[in-house]
Amino acid sequence: MQVDRRRFLIPIAGIIAVLVVAAVVVVAVIVPQRAAVDAATARLEAAVEARDAAVAAAEEARAALLAAGDEASALLSVVGRGAVADPSTLDALAAVTVDAGDPPVPNAVPPAPGDAAAIDAVVERVGAETAALEERAVSLAAERDAVAGASLAVVASVHAWGLNTPTPPHAPADAAEAYTAALSALAEPAADADLVALVTAFRTAFTTALAAHELASRSVDAASVQPTIINGTLIANKTFRIPSSYGAGLTPETEAAFAAMQAEAASLGLDLYISSGFRSYGSQEAIYGNYVATQGQAEADTHSARPGHSEHQTGLTFDLNSITEAFGSTPEGLWVRDNAHRFGFIVRYPPGKEAITGYIWEPWHLRYVGVPLATELVTTGLTVEEYFGITSVYSY
Ligand SMILES: [Zn+2]
């Protein structure tokens, strides 16, 4: 029997045509679209990863700035004005303001949309956020460098102070070595050095060496120091020291001469009083030690004597009225300048003779030397050092 094949051929051709069209649609439209979405999704993942890295870098820079700020505050609390060569470094550090802002918080990324163009819009937004975070990390790092620089300037200033403050000469070798080592550690601290710890160690080493020195000097002193008397005048200056056991108050002749001077001044309506008289070795040690701690040794030495070198320990010296340079131009200060010699006193540290006496002008500091010598010194304009041809310079 004969079968009509065409009856089957027509529907089969239709099915094939549909399949071909479907295949063409898949190959020409859906596959490229899917590939574009995949590529865009990969770009988004990379962008998010880069932004996460930028968030971490900004947070790290912010933490470093906050740590530098904490270190600056701690430095200010351990460094006094007397312990720096240049106090303006402390002022600069105190003026530093740390502005770290809030922690960086990235914006949420929405679930990937269906088409590549929409995904790329998100990629662009994440990229802009990354650039802003990177910029913030750079400015935080710059701020951190500025704060750290101000801290390092303070440490350099403490180092300069230390270089200007000789190792206490009678400190035992181990204390002296510890001081020298602590001082040199301040010279060029490593980038990650704990500056507060370095400065604290230095201050401790200095205090320890100074205390050991004082202890050692006392035994040296008892064995070897004798008062220096030239032509009947007891000398106490930076070159000549007197024993730590010397003195027990103002001498009777000093007190009598002051009473006479005070009475004559009072008759003229001037008020003279002793604001600081005799000082023992121990009290001078405390006063001088306090000046060294607050001002540094170089500054303290211009106006305060080291223990054993103070005229106040002689019992022949006192400070009048207000212990200020301004006293020199008060009616009392001017009268004392012109009349004290008639009672046996001299203004021991006159202006213009700082390099010779070793002290700044002290219009309030009077020394009893007796009427003949006082008159001669006032007449000639000579200091005690010039008159006797002696120096006033520490040998240690
Ligand atoms: Zn004095």
Boltz pocket constraint, residues with backbone or C-beta under 6 A from the ligand:
constraints:
  - pocket:
      binder: B
      contacts: [[A, 276], [A, 312], [A, 318], [A, 319], [A, 364], [A, 365], [A, 366]]
      max_distance: 6.0
